[in-house]
Amino acid sequence: MNKLGLLLGSLLVLGSTTANAQGAKNLRLNEVLTNNTASIVDEFGEREAWIELENTSFTTYNVRGMYLTTDRTVLDPAMSVPERIKRMSVIPNGEPRTQIGGRQHLVFYCNSNPAKGKLHLSVKVPMSEPIWIGLYNGNAVELIDSITVPALAADQSYARNANKWSVKAQQNVTPGTENFIKTDETKDAKLKREDPYGFGITLLAMGIVFFCLAVLFLFFWLFGLVMRHLETAKKVANQQPIKPITKTVEKTAEIGHKTNVILQDGLKSKGIDKEIYIAVIGMALKQYEDDVHDVESGIITIKSKSSSWNDEFHQMTQFHQ
């Protein structure tokens, strides 16, 4: 059992490591500005050199724990990992903005003090000299992307366009957004530029198809559930007729009505409405006025009358003698 758990744990760690490595492969250096005199300012109103990263995938990836460096000596494969880490600047934890969404960008300030904020790195970027910049994975061994930036004038940037780099003038610098935006670009051209291999549109189409299938499955599942309940209700109705239930409901309503009358008019009413009493009295008065009732003296006279019953009685009593 312990061996099985160890095997499953190893496979899980290996799978997560592989997925993490694949996600890191989608990151790249996108734009660099070394001499900032008129570009963006940080939270303290200061202008610093900056490096922009881009997530080329359509999924979110967190760059925390990765490294940026301008020290070429880290390319030495014989260098130990601790020594290499000393020559790098780590992207710290605890900053929501390091969670880069799909096709999104993130700018890091260089030549700065990390105490100023999570996006401030101590990586050294000279202003007017060519520099090499490397982006390393969190293991400080795997080089994800690198670029050699030429000497740039003030407020110029070095930016990627597809797989080519070029110098951009001050008015064309685009920190935090796409590098090259053409207002006259058609939608087809933009889609081809952003998704040259069609992976994005393929995932989108497959996602729409699977979503529609899921909606259809949910609809027919609910429809079948309702129909099954209807069939069950019909069987119950056939086995247990509704008529007794209806009579029970009517009797219950009648009792409830009488109870309500008693509560309003007292026990003497016996649950009969006053309207019924009035109607009965009115009918009796009407019959009296119309001389419908017999005139009686109030004396009850009982007259004997012979009937065949007497004969049968005498016949039956003889058996008891």
Buried (B, 14 or more C-beta within 10 A) or exposed (E): EEEEEEEEEEEEEEEEEEEBBEBBBBBBBBBBBBBBEEBBEBEEEEBBBBBBBBBBBBEEBBBBBBBBBBBBEBEEEEBEEEEBBEBBBBBBEEBEEBBBEEBBBBBBBBBBEBEBBBBBBBBEBBBEEEBBBBBBBBBBEEBBBBBEBEBBEBBBBBBBEEEEBEBBEBEBBBBEEBBBEEEEEEEEEEBEBEBEEEEBEEEEEEEEEEEEEEEEEEEEEEEEEEEEEEEEEEEEEEEEEEEEEEEEEEEEEEEEEBEEBBEEBEEEBEBBBEEEEEEEEEEEEEEEEEEEEEEEEEEEEEEEEEEEEEEEEEEEEEEEE
